[in-house]
Amino acid sequence: MRAGARASMPVLLGVFPFGLITGVAMAAGGIPPLEAILMSFIVFAGASQLAATQLLGAAAPVAVLLLTCFSSSTCAS
């Protein structure tokens, strides 16, 4: 278990700041904590998650939200 924790430390240097930024953005966008946690489990593309946060906060139509998230996650790969 200690070896696994030690091996994951370099990854946490990038994951922790992104999680902090995303959490602050979701809180600022008015997204409830439960929905923010669920979005983190469902959406695996970081750019899509931040785009969705902004669009949800602006009360954008669902079609715009889906198209933006789909296009940002396919362009990133």
HELIX and SHEET records of a PDB file:
HELIX    1   1 ARG A    2  ALA A   28  1                                  27    
HELIX    2   2 PRO A   33  ILE A   42  1                                  10    
HELIX    3   3 GLY A   46  GLY A   57  1                                  12    
HELIX    4   4 VAL A   62  ALA A   76  1                                  15    
END                                                                             
